[in-house]
């Protein structure tokens, strides 16, 4: 078991949703937390100032920002025990309609952001025999229509982390990823449309979804237990199981599910 009390936890994308909840949960467990976001002013308004909290402005799609953030966290706390690669953006548009710059942006944030931060934090994680975490998605196990760029970025994240976990198998460091289901957060509100603009509304009833706080506590417990992977919902576990055993059926069921979304882009070709 890894107890987070007095440990150094680094979180990317902490200004909303799961990231914000992860920062709060880690602080509740007595950790020292370094968190980054692109909007430092917003980040500073979210949390009560604390000697255990360090906020930093960084865009994880920019390698230099990631290097500077990790360096600043190291200088502040002297080491890193847990890195949580949480920063991410989504999309909703058919591939035939989407501007390729949207997919590039998703890869830059979701995949390369994880690679950048992990690269610069790795020496400290190896010294502490700590934990590297990726906040992934069911989209990292099963491609989702209307989310080609998002699925690609999460598949890439999971492949990277799985390979890294195997490389580090006998070092004492641990690598894991978690796959939340649909979670009440603003990720869908800022999801990219076909031209890269923010979607600005969610197609889901957010009141029926797992809260970001519930999700964060599951992640914290998984980190402390050094889980390999965590799929958080029954729907997610079923999707992964069906995709492995009955992939043709999974295609049809996934298509039907996303066709029934309000304003589904799939209705164009149905």
C-alpha positions as protocol buffer text, in pm:
chain_id: "A"
residue {
  index: 1
  type: UNK
  ca { x: 0 y: 0 z: 0 }
}
residue {
  index: 2
  type: UNK
  ca { x: 113 y: 352 z: -83 }
}
residue {
  index: 3
  type: UNK
  ca { x: -21 y: 603 z: 168 }
}
residue {
  index: 4
  type: UNK
  ca { x: -41 y: 952 z: 22 }
}
residue {
  index: 5
  type: UNK
  ca { x: 20 y: 1137 z: 349 }
}
residue {
  index: 6
  type: UNK
  ca { x: 331 y: 1356 z: 304 }
}
residue {
  index: 7
  type: UNK
  ca { x: 384 y: 1218 z: -48 }
}
residue {
  index: 8
  type: UNK
  ca { x: 431 y: 1450 z: -346 }
}
residue {
  index: 9
  type: UNK
  ca { x: 149 y: 1418 z: -598 }
}
residue {
  index: 10
  type: UNK
  ca { x: 167 y: 1595 z: -935 }
}
residue {
  index: 11
  type: UNK
  ca { x: -159 y: 1646 z: -1126 }
}
residue {
  index: 12
  type: UNK
  ca { x: -201 y: 1788 z: -1476 }
}
residue {
  index: 13
  type: UNK
  ca { x: -520 y: 1959 z: -1589 }
}
residue {
  index: 14
  type: UNK
  ca { x: -643 y: 2050 z: -1243 }
}
residue {
  index: 15
  type: UNK
  ca { x: -871 y: 2344 z: -1318 }
}
residue {
  index: 16
  type: UNK
  ca { x: -1196 y: 2149 z: -1355 }
}
residue {
  index: 17
  type: UNK
  ca { x: -1368 y: 1812 z: -1344 }
}
residue {
  index: 18
  type: UNK
  ca { x: -1173 y: 1505 z: -1241 }
}
residue {
  index: 19
  type: UNK
  ca { x: -846 y: 1698 z: -1214 }
}
residue {
  index: 20
  type: UNK
  ca { x: -990 y: 1948 z: -969 }
}
residue {
  index: 21
  type: UNK
  ca { x: -1140 y: 1664 z: -765 }
}
residue {
  index: 22
  type: UNK
  ca { x: -810 y: 1474 z: -768 }
}
residue {
  index: 23
  type: UNK
  ca { x: -628 y: 1774 z: -622 }
}
residue {
  index: 24
  type: UNK
  ca { x: -886 y: 1809 z: -346 }
}
residue {
  index: 25
  type: UNK
  ca { x: -880 y: 1435 z: -269 }
}
residue {
  index: 26
  type: UNK
  ca { x: -499 y: 1420 z: -257 }
}
residue {
  index: 27
  type: UNK
  ca { x: -491 y: 1718 z: -21 }
}
residue {
  index: 28
  type: UNK
  ca { x: -751 y: 1547 z: 200 }
}
residue {
  index: 29
  type: UNK
  ca { x: -518 y: 1247 z: 222 }
}
residue {
  index: 30
  type: UNK
  ca { x: -236 y: 1471 z: 344 }
}
residue {
  index: 31
  type: UNK
  ca { x: -34 y: 1483 z: 23 }
}
residue {
  index: 32
  type: UNK
  ca { x: 171 y: 1773 z: -103 }
}
residue {
  index: 33
  type: UNK
  ca { x: 25 y: 1857 z: -442 }
}
residue {
  index: 34
  type: UNK
  ca { x: 165 y: 2030 z: -747 }
}
residue {
  index: 35
  type: UNK
  ca { x: -101 y: 2105 z: -1008 }
}
residue {
  index: 36
  type: UNK
  ca { x: -89 y: 2270 z: -1347 }
}
residue {
  index: 37
  type: UNK
  ca { x: -345 y: 2416 z: -1585 }
}
residue {
  index: 38
  type: UNK
  ca { x: -341 y: 2656 z: -1877 }
}
residue {
  index: 39
  type: UNK
  ca { x: -538 y: 2915 z: -1677 }
}
residue {
  index: 40
  type: UNK
  ca { x: -342 y: 2991 z: -1360 }
}
residue {
  index: 41
  type: UNK
  ca { x: -587 y: 3256 z: -1240 }
}
residue {
  index: 42
  type: UNK
  ca { x: -876 y: 3010 z: -1255 }
}
residue {
  index: 43
  type: UNK
  ca { x: -665 y: 2747 z: -1084 }
}
residue {
  index: 44
  type: UNK
  ca { x: -581 y: 2982 z: -800 }
}
residue {
  index: 45
  type: UNK
  ca { x: -949 y: 3056 z: -735 }
}
residue {
  index: 46
  type: UNK
  ca { x: -1046 y: 2690 z: -697 }
}
residue {
  index: 47
  type: UNK
  ca { x: -850 y: 2598 z: -386 }
}
residue {
  index: 48
  type: UNK
  ca { x: -786 y: 2746 z: -44 }
}
residue {
  index: 49
  type: UNK
  ca { x: -420 y: 2856 z: -31 }
}
residue {
  index: 50
  type: UNK
  ca { x: -213 y: 2596 z: 149 }
}
residue {
  index: 51
  type: UNK
  ca { x: 149 y: 2517 z: 219 }
}
residue {
  index: 52
  type: UNK
  ca { x: 74 y: 2177 z: 68 }
}
residue {
  index: 53
  type: UNK
  ca { x: -46 y: 2316 z: -266 }
}
residue {
  index: 54
  type: UNK
  ca { x: 165 y: 2449 z: -553 }
}
residue {
  index: 55
  type: UNK
  ca { x: -12 y: 2586 z: -864 }
}
residue {
  index: 56
  type: UNK
  ca { x: 166 y: 2633 z: -1195 }
}
residue {
  index: 57
  type: UNK
  ca { x: 68 y: 2758 z: -1541 }
}
residue {
  index: 58
  type: UNK
  ca { x: 144 y: 2502 z: -1811 }
}
residue {
  index: 59
  type: UNK
  ca { x: 4 y: 2375 z: -2139 }
}
residue {
  index: 60
  type: UNK
  ca { x: 88 y: 2004 z: -2149 }
}
residue {
  index: 61
  type: UNK
  ca { x: 84 y: 2001 z: -2529 }
}
residue {
  index: 62
  type: UNK
  ca { x: 404 y: 2210 z: -2512 }
}
residue {
  index: 63
  type: UNK
  ca { x: 708 y: 2007 z: -2413 }
}
residue {
  index: 64
  type: UNK
  ca { x: 891 y: 2304 z: -2261 }
}
residue {
  index: 65
  type: UNK
  ca { x: 593 y: 2381 z: -2037 }
}
residue {
  index: 66
  type: UNK
  ca { x: 590 y: 2022 z: -1910 }
}
residue {
  index: 67
  type: UNK
  ca { x: 964 y: 2029 z: -1841 }
}
residue {
  index: 68
  type: UNK
  ca { x: 930 y: 2360 z: -1656 }
}
residue {
  index: 69
  type: UNK
  ca { x: 633 y: 2235 z: -1451 }
}
residue {
  index: 70
  type: UNK
  ca { x: 804 y: 1915 z: -1341 }
}
residue {
  index: 71
  type: UNK
  ca { x: 1124 y: 2106 z: -1262 }
}
residue {
  index: 72
  type: UNK
  ca { x: 930 y: 2361 z: -1055 }
}
residue {
  index: 73
  type: UNK
  ca { x: 750 y: 2082 z: -865 }
}
residue {
  index: 74
  type: UNK
  ca { x: 1084 y: 1916 z: -794 }
}
residue {
  index: 75
  type: UNK
  ca { x: 1233 y: 2242 z: -671 }
}
residue {
  index: 76
  type: UNK
  ca { x: 931 y: 2304 z: -449 }
}
residue {
  index: 77
  type: UNK
  ca { x: 897 y: 1958 z: -297 }
}
residue {
  index: 78
  type: UNK
  ca { x: 1232 y: 1787 z: -361 }
}
residue {
  index: 79
  type: UNK
  ca { x: 1086 y: 1483 z: -535 }
}
residue {
  index: 80
  type: UNK
  ca { x: 778 y: 1323 z: -691 }
}
residue {
  index: 81
  type: UNK
  ca { x: 596 y: 1016 z: -563 }
}
residue {
  index: 82
  type: UNK
  ca { x: 290 y: 1015 z: -789 }
}
residue {
  index: 83
  type: UNK
  ca { x: 235 y: 1166 z: -1133 }
}
residue {
  index: 84
  type: UNK
  ca { x: -128 y: 1177 z: -1248 }
}
residue {
  index: 85
  type: UNK
  ca { x: -155 y: 1253 z: -1619 }
}
residue {
  index: 86
  type: UNK
  ca { x: -510 y: 1385 z: -1617 }
}
residue {
  index: 87
  type: UNK
  ca { x: -512 y: 1675 z: -1865 }
}
residue {
  index: 88
  type: UNK
  ca { x: -730 y: 1594 z: -2163 }
}
residue {
  index: 89
  type: UNK
  ca { x: -981 y: 1716 z: -2417 }
}
residue {
  index: 90
  type: UNK
  ca { x: -1248 y: 1535 z: -2617 }
}
residue {
  index: 91
  type: UNK
  ca { x: -1428 y: 1580 z: -2949 }
}
residue {
  index: 92
  type: UNK
  ca { x: -1757 y: 1498 z: -3119 }
}
residue {
  index: 93
  type: UNK
  ca { x: -1763 y: 1500 z: -3498 }
}
residue {
  index: 94
  type: UNK
  ca { x: -1750 y: 1251 z: -3783 }
}
residue {
  index: 95
  type: UNK
  ca { x: -1403 y: 1192 z: -3923 }
}
residue {
  index: 96
  type: UNK
  ca { x: -1524 y: 1288 z: -4273 }
}
residue {
  index: 97
  type: UNK
  ca { x: -1620 y: 1631 z: -4139 }
}
residue {
  index: 98
  type: UNK
  ca { x: -1349 y: 1704 z: -3886 }
}
residue {
  index: 99
  type: UNK
  ca { x: -1057 y: 1934 z: -3949 }
}
residue {
  index: 100
  type: UNK
  ca { x: -735 y: 1739 z: -3899 }
}
residue {
  index: 101
  type: UNK
  ca { x: -606 y: 2011 z: -3668 }
}
residue {
  index: 102
  type: UNK
  ca { x: -866 y: 1891 z: -3414 }
}
residue {
  index: 103
  type: UNK
  ca { x: -719 y: 1541 z: -3407 }
}
residue {
  index: 104
  type: UNK
  ca { x: -370 y: 1684 z: -3382 }
}
residue {
  index: 105
  type: UNK
  ca { x: -475 y: 1897 z: -3084 }
}
residue {
  index: 106
  type: UNK
  ca { x: -622 y: 1594 z: -2907 }
}
residue {
  index: 107
  type: UNK
  ca { x: -306 y: 1391 z: -2968 }
}
residue {
  index: 108
  type: UNK
  ca { x: -89 y: 1681 z: -2849 }
}
residue {
  index: 109
  type: UNK
  ca { x: -280 y: 1717 z: -2522 }
}
residue {
  index: 110
  type: UNK
  ca { x: -398 y: 1366 z: -2440 }
}
residue {
  index: 111
  type: UNK
  ca { x: -105 y: 1161 z: -2567 }
}
residue {
  index: 112
  type: UNK
  ca { x: 196 y: 1389 z: -2594 }
}
residue {
  index: 113
  type: UNK
  ca { x: 105 y: 1566 z: -2268 }
}
residue {
  index: 114
  type: UNK
  ca { x: 131 y: 1230 z: -2095 }
}
residue {
  index: 115
  type: UNK
  ca { x: 458 y: 1148 z: -2269 }
}
residue {
  index: 116
  type: UNK
  ca { x: 613 y: 1489 z: -2195 }
}
residue {
  index: 117
  type: UNK
  ca { x: 530 y: 1494 z: -1824 }
}
residue {
  index: 118
  type: UNK
  ca { x: 620 y: 1130 z: -1775 }
}
residue {
  index: 119
  type: UNK
  ca { x: 956 y: 1177 z: -1944 }
}
residue {
  index: 120
  type: UNK
  ca { x: 1061 y: 1461 z: -1717 }
}
residue {
  index: 121
  type: UNK
  ca { x: 914 y: 1310 z: -1399 }
}
residue {
  index: 122
  type: UNK
  ca { x: 1053 y: 961 z: -1456 }
}
residue {
  index: 123
  type: UNK
  ca { x: 1392 y: 1005 z: -1282 }
}
residue {
  index: 124
  type: UNK
  ca { x: 1216 y: 1127 z: -966 }
}
residue {
  index: 125
  type: UNK
  ca { x: 956 y: 847 z: -985 }
}
residue {
  index: 126
  type: UNK
  ca { x: 1233 y: 590 z: -1017 }
}
residue {
  index: 127
  type: UNK
  ca { x: 1410 y: 730 z: -711 }
}
residue {
  index: 128
  type: UNK
  ca { x: 1092 y: 724 z: -503 }
}
residue {
  index: 129
  type: UNK
  ca { x: 967 y: 394 z: -650 }
}
residue {
  index: 130
  type: UNK
  ca { x: 649 y: 587 z: -710 }
}
residue {
  index: 131
  type: UNK
  ca { x: 347 y: 566 z: -939 }
}
residue {
  index: 132
  type: UNK
  ca { x: 272 y: 702 z: -1286 }
}
residue {
  index: 133
  type: UNK
  ca { x: -100 y: 724 z: -1368 }
}
residue {
  index: 134
  type: UNK
  ca { x: -286 y: 790 z: -1689 }
}
residue {
  index: 135
  type: UNK
  ca { x: -649 y: 901 z: -1675 }
}
residue {
  index: 136
  type: UNK
  ca { x: -778 y: 724 z: -1982 }
}
residue {
  index: 137
  type: UNK
  ca { x: -1125 y: 621 z: -2099 }
}
residue {
  index: 138
  type: UNK
  ca { x: -1328 y: 334 z: -2236 }
}
residue {
  index: 139
  type: UNK
  ca { x: -1236 y: 505 z: -2564 }
}
residue {
  index: 140
  type: UNK
  ca { x: -886 y: 369 z: -2502 }
}
residue {
  index: 141
  type: UNK
  ca { x: -1020 y: 13 z: -2522 }
}
residue {
  index: 142
  type: UNK
  ca { x: -1292 y: 53 z: -2782 }
}
residue {
  index: 143
  type: UNK
  ca { x: -1303 y: 305 z: -3067 }
}
residue {
  index: 144
  type: UNK
  ca { x: -1607 y: 531 z: -3036 }
}
residue {
  index: 145
  type: UNK
  ca { x: -1783 y: 679 z: -3341 }
}
residue {
  index: 146
  type: UNK
  ca { x: -1767 y: 1056 z: -3356 }
}
residue {
  index: 147
  type: UNK
  ca { x: -1459 y: 1043 z: -3131 }
}
residue {
  index: 148
  type: UNK
  ca { x: -1189 y: 918 z: -3368 }
}
residue {
  index: 149
  type: UNK
  ca { x: -924 y: 1159 z: -3240 }
}
residue {
  index: 150
  type: UNK
  ca { x: -1018 y: 1101 z: -2877 }
}
residue {
  index: 151
  type: UNK
  ca { x: -1010 y: 723 z: -2916 }
}
residue {
  index: 152
  type: UNK
  ca { x: -679 y: 739 z: -3100 }
}
residue {
  index: 153
  type: UNK
  ca { x: -522 y: 951 z: -2827 }
}
residue {
  index: 154
  type: UNK
  ca { x: -641 y: 721 z: -2548 }
}
residue {
  index: 155
  type: UNK
  ca { x: -533 y: 406 z: -2732 }
}
residue {
  index: 156
  type: UNK
  ca { x: -193 y: 570 z: -2775 }
}
residue {
  index: 157
  type: UNK
  ca { x: -178 y: 667 z: -2407 }
}
residue {
  index: 158
  type: UNK
  ca { x: -257 y: 313 z: -2294 }
}
residue {
  index: 159
  type: UNK
  ca { x: -9 y: 156 z: -2533 }
}
residue {
  index: 160
  type: UNK
  ca { x: 262 y: 392 z: -2414 }
}
residue {
  index: 161
  type: UNK
  ca { x: 187 y: 327 z: -2047 }
}
residue {
  index: 162
  type: UNK
  ca { x: 166 y: -50 z: -2093 }
}
residue {
  index: 163
  type: UNK
  ca { x: 503 y: -57 z: -2267 }
}
residue {
  index: 164
  type: UNK
  ca { x: 653 y: 166 z: -1999 }
}
residue {
  index: 165
  type: UNK
  ca { x: 508 y: -48 z: -1720 }
}
residue {
  index: 166
  type: UNK
  ca { x: 681 y: -350 z: -1870 }
}
residue {
  index: 167
  type: UNK
  ca { x: 1011 y: -164 z: -1903 }
}
residue {
  index: 168
  type: UNK
  ca { x: 993 y: -65 z: -1536 }
}
residue {
  index: 169
  type: UNK
  ca { x: 871 y: -403 z: -1410 }
}
residue {
  index: 170
  type: UNK
  ca { x: 1168 y: -469 z: -1183 }
}
residue {
  index: 171
  type: UNK
  ca { x: 1251 y: -112 z: -1079 }
}
residue {
  index: 172
  type: UNK
  ca { x: 996 y: -73 z: -798 }
}
residue {
  index: 173
  type: UNK
  ca { x: 817 y: 205 z: -990 }
}
residue {
  index: 174
  type: UNK
  ca { x: 458 y: 136 z: -1096 }
}
residue {
  index: 175
  type: UNK
  ca { x: 259 y: 240 z: -1403 }
}
residue {
  index: 176
  type: UNK
  ca { x: -118 y: 221 z: -1428 }
}
residue {
  index: 177
  type: UNK
  ca { x: -417 y: 375 z: -1600 }
}
residue {
  index: 178
  type: UNK
  ca { x: -779 y: 425 z: -1506 }
}
residue {
  index: 179
  type: UNK
  ca { x: -1084 y: 441 z: -1730 }
}
residue {
  index: 180
  type: UNK
  ca { x: -1371 y: 646 z: -1589 }
}
residue {
  index: 181
  type: UNK
  ca { x: -1711 y: 606 z: -1746 }
}
residue {
  index: 182
  type: UNK
  ca { x: -1916 y: 910 z: -1834 }
}
residue {
  index: 183
  type: UNK
  ca { x: -1841 y: 1150 z: -1548 }
}
residue {
  index: 184
  type: UNK
  ca { x: -2009 y: 1476 z: -1460 }
}
residue {
  index: 185
  type: UNK
  ca { x: -1748 y: 1731 z: -1566 }
}
residue {
  index: 186
  type: UNK
  ca { x: -1699 y: 1997 z: -1827 }
}
residue {
  index: 187
  type: UNK
  ca { x: -1502 y: 1775 z: -2069 }
}
residue {
  index: 188
  type: UNK
  ca { x: -1801 y: 1743 z: -2302 }
}
residue {
  index: 189
  type: UNK
  ca { x: -1878 y: 2115 z: -2283 }
}
residue {
  index: 190
  type: UNK
  ca { x: -1528 y: 2198 z: -2408 }
}
residue {
  index: 191
  type: UNK
  ca { x: -1511 y: 1900 z: -2644 }
}
residue {
  index: 192
  type: UNK
  ca { x: -1405 y: 2002 z: -2992 }
}
residue {
  index: 193
  type: UNK
  ca { x: -1652 y: 2017 z: -3277 }
}
residue {
  index: 194
  type: UNK
  ca { x: -1556 y: 1951 z: -3638 }
}
residue {
  index: 195
  type: UNK
  ca { x: -1393 y: 2293 z: -3680 }
}
residue {
  index: 196
  type: UNK
  ca { x: -1215 y: 2294 z: -3343 }
}
residue {
  index: 197
  type: UNK
  ca { x: -1457 y: 2520 z: -3158 }
}
residue {
  index: 198
  type: UNK
  ca { x: -1584 y: 2419 z: -2816 }
}
residue {
  index: 199
  type: UNK
  ca { x: -1902 y: 2213 z: -2825 }
}
residue {
  index: 200
  type: UNK
  ca { x: -2038 y: 2436 z: -2543 }
}
residue {
  index: 201
  type: UNK
  ca { x: -2309 y: 2187 z: -2443 }
}
residue {
  index: 202
  type: UNK
  ca { x: -2326 y: 1826 z: -2334 }
}
residue {
  index: 203
  type: UNK
  ca { x: -2536 y: 1557 z: -2503 }
}
residue {
  index: 204
  type: UNK
  ca { x: -2572 y: 1371 z: -2171 }
}
residue {
  index: 205
  type: UNK
  ca { x: -2780 y: 1420 z: -1859 }
}
residue {
  index: 206
  type: UNK
  ca { x: -2497 y: 1514 z: -1625 }
}
residue {
  index: 207
  type: UNK
  ca { x: -2717 y: 1460 z: -1316 }
}
residue {
  index: 208
  type: UNK
  ca { x: -2722 y: 1084 z: -1384 }
}
residue {
  index: 209
  type: UNK
  ca { x: -2345 y: 1048 z: -1416 }
}
residue {
  index: 210
  type: UNK
  ca { x: -2075 y: 959 z: -1165 }
}
residue {
  index: 211
  type: UNK
  ca { x: -1951 y: 1274 z: -996 }
}
residue {
  index: 212
  type: UNK
  ca { x: -1593 y: 1389 z: -1043 }
}
residue {
  index: 213
  type: UNK
  ca { x: -1545 y: 1352 z: -668 }
}
residue {
  index: 214
  type: UNK
  ca { x: -1652 y: 986 z: -673 }
}
residue {
  index: 215
  type: UNK
  ca { x: -1421 y: 926 z: -967 }
}
residue {
  index: 216
  type: UNK
  ca { x: -1128 y: 1094 z: -791 }
}
residue {
  index: 217
  type: UNK
  ca { x: -1167 y: 883 z: -477 }
}
residue {
  index: 218
  type: UNK
  ca { x: -1169 y: 565 z: -686 }
}
residue {
  index: 219
  type: UNK
  ca { x: -847 y: 680 z: -852 }
}
residue {
  index: 220
  type: UNK
  ca { x: -682 y: 765 z: -521 }
}
residue {
  index: 221
  type: UNK
  ca { x: -768 y: 422 z: -379 }
}
residue {
  index: 222
  type: UNK
  ca { x: -635 y: 257 z: -694 }
}
residue {
  index: 223
  type: UNK
  ca { x: -308 y: 447 z: -663 }
}
residue {
  index: 224
  type: UNK
  ca { x: -269 y: 348 z: -300 }
}
residue {
  index: 225
  type: UNK
  ca { x: -333 y: -17 z: -393 }
}
residue {
  index: 226
  type: UNK
  ca { x: -108 y: 1 z: -702 }
}
residue {
  index: 227
  type: UNK
  ca { x: -375 y: -139 z: -929 }
}
residue {
  index: 228
  type: UNK
  ca { x: -279 y: -228 z: -1285 }
}
residue {
  index: 229
  type: UNK
  ca { x: -592 y: -81 z: -1443 }
}
residue {
  index: 230
  type: UNK
  ca { x: -934 y: 27 z: -1324 }
}
residue {
  index: 231
  type: UNK
  ca { x: -1250 y: 30 z: -1536 }
}
residue {
  index: 232
  type: UNK
  ca { x: -1495 y: 218 z: -1320 }
}
residue {
  index: 233
  type: UNK
  ca { x: -1840 y: 131 z: -1447 }
}
residue {
  index: 234
  type: UNK
  ca { x: -2038 y: -179 z: -1532 }
}
residue {
  index: 235
  type: UNK
  ca { x: -2118 y: -31 z: -1872 }
}
residue {
  index: 236
  type: UNK
  ca { x: -1747 y: 17 z: -1937 }
}
residue {
  index: 237
  type: UNK
  ca { x: -1658 y: -337 z: -1828 }
}
residue {
  index: 238
  type: UNK
  ca { x: -1932 y: -477 z: -2053 }
}
residue {
  index: 239
  type: UNK
  ca { x: -1806 y: -275 z: -2349 }
}
residue {
  index: 240
  type: UNK
  ca { x: -1450 y: -400 z: -2303 }
}
residue {
  index: 241
  type: UNK
  ca { x: -1568 y: -760 z: -2258 }
}
residue {
  index: 242
  type: UNK
  ca { x: -1796 y: -751 z: -2564 }
}
residue {
  index: 243
  type: UNK
  ca { x: -1528 y: -590 z: -2776 }
}
residue {
  index: 244
  type: UNK
  ca { x: -1288 y: -874 z: -2698 }
}
residue {
  index: 245
  type: UNK
  ca { x: -1529 y: -1164 z: -2733 }
}
residue {
  index: 246
  type: UNK
  ca { x: -1798 y: -1043 z: -2975 }
}
residue {
  index: 247
  type: UNK
  ca { x: -1646 y: -753 z: -3171 }
}
residue {
  index: 248
  type: UNK
  ca { x: -1903 y: -750 z: -3452 }
}
residue {
  index: 249
  type: UNK
  ca { x: -2186 y: -727 z: -3200 }
}
residue {
  index: 250
  type: UNK
  ca { x: -1994 y: -456 z: -3015 }
}
residue {
  index: 251
  type: UNK
  ca { x: -1976 y: -253 z: -3336 }
}
residue {
  index: 252
  type: UNK
  ca { x: -2353 y: -259 z: -3370 }
}
residue {
  index: 253
  type: UNK
  ca { x: -2428 y: -188 z: -3004 }
}
residue {
  index: 254
  type: UNK
  ca { x: -2179 y: 99 z: -2984 }
}
residue {
  index: 255
  type: UNK
  ca { x: -2316 y: 247 z: -3306 }
}
residue {
  index: 256
  type: UNK
  ca { x: -2670 y: 227 z: -3174 }
}
residue {
  index: 257
  type: UNK
  ca { x: -2572 y: 383 z: -2841 }
}
residue {
  index: 258
  type: UNK
  ca { x: -2408 y: 686 z: -2999 }
}
residue {
  index: 259
  type: UNK
  ca { x: -2673 y: 717 z: -3271 }
}
residue {
  index: 260
  type: UNK
  ca { x: -2925 y: 777 z: -2994 }
}
residue {
  index: 261
  type: UNK
  ca { x: -2734 y: 1070 z: -2846 }
}
residue {
  index: 262
  type: UNK
  ca { x: -2904 y: 1407 z: -2884 }
}
residue {
  index: 263
  type: UNK
  ca { x: -2785 y: 1570 z: -3206 }
}
residue {
  index: 264
  type: UNK
  ca { x: -2569 y: 1268 z: -3284 }
}
residue {
  index: 265
  type: UNK
  ca { x: -2338 y: 1328 z: -3580 }
}
residue {
  index: 266
  type: UNK
  ca { x: -2405 y: 966 z: -3683 }
}
residue {
  index: 267
  type: UNK
  ca { x: -2756 y: 1065 z: -3794 }
}
residue {
  index: 268
  type: UNK
  ca { x: -2597 y: 1223 z: -4101 }
}
residue {
  index: 269
  type: UNK
  ca { x: -2516 y: 880 z: -4247 }
}
residue {
  index: 270
  type: UNK
  ca { x: -2794 y: 671 z: -4095 }
}
